[in-house]
């Protein structure tokens, strides 16, 4: 638990989160659901290609291709059941638009796809990962990665938060390339986030507007709330948050520990203050906190 001015640093457990909430608080979590978005395909020449569908259809969709160097517009890739995926443009930075049979990639994903687990886990995804790599409130299918701060919650912890007087609202932001793409530019201002789709229902919007303090569960919830505060009602957001950003909606953030050179770490530094956040990271390393998707988290208040 970190104070935004560096005046607080405590080691707590996620199960104690309800003790840190008060009546009038609103937990805001992302209820997106991870798709089995990874597909294996082959070129006509027999070469193996991995496809990662970055957003669901209908219609042509963006896919990340590995390897992509020799692929060109007009090429057909063959899935395991013989279905063909047509590339509509040359890949740029490994990403191209593609057309699936019947214009619906979700059908192919449900039949042949696997959950795109983080590569550092060092194993292939199995059938159980379709449920295990989800938050307990995952509802709307459309992400290629889980909103990892939400993985800390159980139904029991959510109920304890309600008993503490906090309400719970849900937003939907489908995690795509904008969330996990590393920053390659020397100047932050030259980096542009890949747009991601989001939605807020009228009921949840009313809860958000009425809340005394909004506690965002994860960076995707932060970006959704701040997009809403700037007049967004849904659609797509490429809001890039880095130090100097003026927060208009979020009062606290629960977030995992992030990799260097990512927009996620920049967002956290923008909220908590660069030096205070990096001090907290040094403390976390010293105390053997776990990083990455299945790791530990911090609450910045």
C-alpha positions as CSV (number, residue, x, y, z in Angstrom):
1,X,0.0,0.0,0.0
2,X,1.6,3.2,-1.2
3,X,0.7,6.8,-0.5
4,X,0.7,9.1,-3.5
5,X,3.1,11.5,-1.8
6,X,5.4,8.8,-0.4
7,X,3.9,9.2,3.1
8,X,2.7,5.6,3.3
9,X,4.3,2.2,2.7
10,X,2.8,-0.9,4.2
11,X,2.9,-4.6,3.4
12,X,-0.7,-5.9,3.4
13,X,-2.6,-8.9,1.9
14,X,-5.2,-8.6,-0.8
15,X,-7.7,-10.2,1.6
16,X,-7.3,-7.1,3.8
17,X,-8.4,-4.8,1.0
18,X,-11.9,-4.3,2.5
19,X,-10.2,-2.8,5.6
20,X,-8.8,-0.1,3.3
21,X,-12.2,0.8,1.8
22,X,-14.9,3.1,3.2
23,X,-18.6,3.9,2.5
24,X,-18.7,5.9,-0.7
25,X,-15.9,4.1,-2.3
26,X,-16.5,2.4,-5.6
27,X,-14.4,-0.5,-6.9
28,X,-14.3,-0.3,-10.7
29,X,-13.2,-3.6,-12.4
30,X,-12.9,-4.6,-16.0
31,X,-15.2,-7.5,-16.8
32,X,-13.7,-8.4,-20.2
33,X,-13.2,-12.1,-20.9
34,X,-10.1,-13.6,-22.6
35,X,-10.7,-15.2,-26.0
36,X,-8.9,-18.3,-27.1
37,X,-7.2,-15.9,-29.5
38,X,-4.1,-17.9,-30.6
39,X,-4.3,-20.0,-33.7
40,X,-1.8,-22.2,-35.5
41,X,-1.7,-22.0,-39.3
42,X,0.5,-22.9,-42.3
43,X,1.5,-21.1,-45.5
44,X,1.0,-22.8,-48.9
45,X,4.7,-23.5,-48.8
46,X,4.2,-25.4,-45.5
47,X,5.8,-22.9,-43.2
48,X,4.3,-22.6,-39.7
49,X,2.6,-19.3,-38.7
50,X,1.1,-18.3,-35.4
51,X,-1.8,-15.9,-35.5
52,X,-3.0,-13.8,-32.5
53,X,-6.4,-12.3,-33.2
54,X,-6.2,-8.8,-31.5
55,X,-10.0,-8.0,-31.5
56,X,-13.1,-10.1,-32.3
57,X,-15.1,-9.5,-35.5
58,X,-17.4,-9.5,-37.4
59,X,-15.6,-8.6,-40.6
60,X,-11.9,-8.2,-41.2
61,X,-9.8,-8.2,-38.0
62,X,-6.3,-7.3,-37.0
63,X,-4.0,-10.2,-36.3
64,X,-0.4,-10.4,-35.0
65,X,1.6,-12.8,-37.1
66,X,4.8,-14.7,-36.1
67,X,6.9,-14.9,-38.1
68,X,5.7,-12.1,-40.4
69,X,8.7,-11.0,-42.4
70,X,7.9,-12.8,-45.7
71,X,4.1,-12.5,-45.6
72,X,2.3,-10.3,-48.1
73,X,-1.2,-9.1,-48.9
74,X,-3.3,-11.7,-50.7
75,X,-1.6,-14.7,-49.1
76,X,-3.8,-17.4,-47.7
77,X,-3.0,-19.1,-44.4
78,X,-4.5,-22.6,-43.7
79,X,-5.9,-23.4,-40.3
80,X,-5.8,-27.0,-38.9
81,X,-9.3,-27.8,-40.2
82,X,-8.4,-26.6,-43.7
83,X,-10.2,-23.2,-43.4
84,X,-8.4,-20.3,-45.1
85,X,-7.5,-16.9,-43.6
86,X,-6.8,-14.2,-46.2
87,X,-4.3,-11.4,-45.5
88,X,-5.7,-8.1,-46.7
89,X,-2.5,-6.1,-46.4
90,X,1.2,-6.5,-45.8
91,X,2.1,-6.8,-42.1
92,X,3.4,-3.7,-40.4
93,X,5.3,-4.4,-37.2
94,X,3.9,-7.9,-37.3
95,X,0.3,-6.8,-37.5
96,X,-2.1,-7.1,-40.6
97,X,-5.8,-7.1,-41.3
98,X,-7.2,-10.5,-42.2
99,X,-10.5,-12.0,-43.3
100,X,-11.7,-15.3,-41.7
101,X,-14.2,-17.8,-43.3
102,X,-17.7,-16.4,-43.0
103,X,-16.3,-13.1,-41.8
104,X,-16.4,-14.4,-38.2
105,X,-13.0,-15.2,-36.4
106,X,-14.8,-16.2,-33.2
107,X,-16.1,-19.4,-34.7
108,X,-12.5,-20.4,-35.7
109,X,-11.2,-19.4,-32.3
110,X,-13.8,-21.4,-30.3
111,X,-13.0,-24.5,-32.4
112,X,-9.3,-24.3,-32.8
113,X,-7.9,-21.5,-30.7
114,X,-5.9,-21.6,-27.4
115,X,-5.7,-19.0,-24.7
116,X,-2.7,-16.7,-25.2
117,X,-0.9,-17.3,-21.9
118,X,2.1,-15.0,-21.1
119,X,5.2,-16.5,-22.8
120,X,7.3,-16.3,-19.6
121,X,5.1,-19.1,-18.1
122,X,7.1,-21.4,-20.3
123,X,4.2,-23.8,-21.2
124,X,1.5,-24.3,-23.8
125,X,-2.0,-23.4,-22.8
126,X,-4.3,-26.3,-21.9
127,X,-8.1,-26.6,-21.9
128,X,-8.3,-25.6,-18.2
129,X,-6.7,-22.2,-19.0
130,X,-9.9,-21.1,-20.8
131,X,-11.4,-20.7,-17.3
132,X,-8.2,-20.3,-15.1
133,X,-6.9,-17.3,-17.1
134,X,-10.0,-15.3,-16.3
135,X,-11.1,-13.0,-13.5
136,X,-14.1,-14.1,-11.4
137,X,-16.2,-11.3,-13.0
138,X,-15.1,-12.0,-16.6
139,X,-18.2,-11.6,-18.8
140,X,-17.7,-10.0,-22.2
141,X,-15.4,-12.0,-24.5
142,X,-12.9,-9.9,-26.4
143,X,-9.4,-9.8,-24.8
144,X,-6.1,-11.3,-25.7
145,X,-4.8,-11.0,-22.1
146,X,-6.5,-11.0,-18.7
147,X,-6.8,-7.6,-16.8
148,X,-4.4,-9.0,-14.3
149,X,-5.2,-6.9,-11.2
150,X,-8.7,-8.5,-11.3
151,X,-7.1,-12.0,-10.9
152,X,-6.6,-11.2,-7.2
153,X,-10.3,-11.2,-6.4
154,X,-12.5,-14.0,-5.2
155,X,-16.3,-13.8,-4.7
156,X,-15.6,-13.8,-1.0
157,X,-13.3,-10.7,-1.2
158,X,-15.9,-8.9,-3.3
159,X,-18.6,-9.6,-0.8
160,X,-16.3,-8.3,2.1
161,X,-15.7,-5.1,0.1
162,X,-19.5,-4.6,-0.1
163,X,-19.8,-5.2,3.6
164,X,-17.2,-2.5,4.2
165,X,-19.6,-0.1,2.5
166,X,-18.0,0.0,-1.0
167,X,-20.0,-0.6,-4.1
168,X,-18.7,-2.4,-7.2
169,X,-19.1,-1.2,-10.8
170,X,-17.8,-2.8,-14.0
171,X,-16.5,-1.4,-17.2
172,X,-15.4,-3.3,-20.3
173,X,-12.1,-2.7,-22.0
174,X,-10.9,-5.4,-24.3
175,X,-7.2,-5.9,-23.7
176,X,-5.2,-5.7,-26.9
177,X,-2.0,-4.5,-28.4
178,X,-2.4,-1.1,-26.7
179,X,-2.0,-2.6,-23.3
180,X,1.0,-4.9,-23.7
181,X,2.9,-3.4,-26.6
182,X,6.4,-2.2,-25.3
183,X,7.6,1.3,-25.9
184,X,10.4,1.5,-28.5
185,X,10.7,5.3,-28.9
186,X,13.2,7.4,-27.0
187,X,10.7,10.2,-26.5
188,X,7.5,9.2,-24.7
189,X,5.4,11.7,-26.7
190,X,6.3,9.9,-29.9
191,X,4.7,6.7,-28.7
192,X,1.1,6.1,-29.7
193,X,-1.1,3.4,-28.1
194,X,-3.0,1.0,-30.3
195,X,-6.7,1.7,-29.8
196,X,-8.7,-0.7,-27.8
197,X,-12.5,-1.1,-27.6
198,X,-14.4,-0.2,-24.4
199,X,-18.0,0.0,-23.2
200,X,-19.7,1.3,-20.0
201,X,-23.4,0.5,-19.4
202,X,-25.8,3.2,-18.3
203,X,-26.2,1.6,-14.8
204,X,-22.4,1.4,-14.3
205,X,-22.0,4.9,-15.6
206,X,-24.5,6.2,-13.0
207,X,-22.5,4.4,-10.2
208,X,-19.3,5.9,-11.4
209,X,-20.7,9.4,-11.5
210,X,-22.1,9.2,-8.0
211,X,-19.1,7.7,-6.3
212,X,-17.1,9.7,-3.7
213,X,-13.9,7.8,-4.6
214,X,-13.2,5.5,-7.5
215,X,-10.8,2.7,-6.8
216,X,-9.7,1.4,-10.2
217,X,-8.8,-2.3,-10.4
218,X,-6.0,-2.3,-12.9
219,X,-4.7,0.0,-15.6
220,X,-7.4,-0.9,-18.1
221,X,-10.0,0.4,-15.7
222,X,-8.0,3.6,-15.2
223,X,-7.9,4.2,-18.9
224,X,-11.6,3.5,-19.3
225,X,-12.5,5.8,-16.4
226,X,-10.3,8.6,-17.6
227,X,-11.7,8.2,-21.2
228,X,-15.2,8.5,-19.7
229,X,-14.2,11.6,-17.8
230,X,-13.1,13.2,-21.1
231,X,-16.5,12.6,-22.7
232,X,-16.1,9.1,-23.9
233,X,-19.2,7.0,-24.0
234,X,-17.7,3.8,-25.5
235,X,-16.1,2.8,-28.8
236,X,-12.3,3.0,-28.9
237,X,-9.7,4.6,-26.8
238,X,-6.0,5.2,-27.4
239,X,-5.6,7.3,-24.2
240,X,-1.9,7.3,-23.3
241,X,-1.2,8.2,-19.6
242,X,2.3,9.2,-18.6
243,X,3.8,11.6,-16.0
244,X,2.2,15.0,-16.3
245,X,-1.3,13.6,-16.9
246,X,-4.1,15.2,-14.9
247,X,-6.4,12.6,-13.5
248,X,-10.0,13.6,-13.4
249,X,-11.8,10.4,-12.2
250,X,-9.5,7.9,-10.4
251,X,-8.9,8.2,-6.6
252,X,-6.9,5.0,-6.0
253,X,-5.4,2.2,-8.1
254,X,-4.9,-1.5,-7.4
255,X,-2.4,-2.7,-9.9
256,X,0.2,-5.4,-10.5
257,X,3.9,-4.8,-10.8
258,X,4.8,-4.0,-14.4
259,X,7.8,-4.4,-16.7
260,X,10.1,-1.5,-17.6
261,X,9.6,0.3,-20.9
262,X,5.8,-0.2,-20.9
263,X,2.9,2.2,-20.9
264,X,1.6,0.4,-17.8
265,X,4.5,1.5,-15.7
266,X,4.3,5.0,-17.0
267,X,0.6,5.1,-16.1
268,X,1.4,4.0,-12.5
269,X,4.2,6.6,-12.2
270,X,1.9,9.3,-13.5
271,X,-0.6,8.5,-10.7
272,X,1.8,7.8,-7.8
273,X,4.8,9.9,-8.7
274,X,7.8,8.5,-10.5
275,X,10.2,8.4,-7.5
276,X,7.6,7.2,-5.0
277,X,6.6,4.4,-7.3
278,X,10.1,3.3,-8.1
279,X,10.9,3.3,-4.4
280,X,7.9,1.0,-3.9
281,X,9.2,-1.2,-6.6
282,X,12.6,-1.4,-4.9
283,X,10.9,-2.3,-1.7
284,X,8.8,-5.0,-3.5
285,X,12.0,-6.5,-5.0
286,X,13.7,-6.5,-1.6
287,X,10.6,-8.2,0.0
288,X,10.5,-10.8,-2.8
289,X,7.1,-9.7,-4.1
290,X,6.2,-11.5,-7.4
291,X,5.9,-9.5,-10.6
292,X,4.0,-10.1,-13.9
293,X,0.5,-11.4,-14.6
294,X,0.2,-14.0,-11.8
295,X,2.2,-11.9,-9.4
296,X,1.5,-9.6,-6.5
297,X,0.0,-6.1,-6.5
298,X,0.1,-2.7,-5.0
299,X,-2.6,-0.3,-3.9
300,X,-1.8,3.4,-4.5
301,X,-4.0,5.7,-2.4
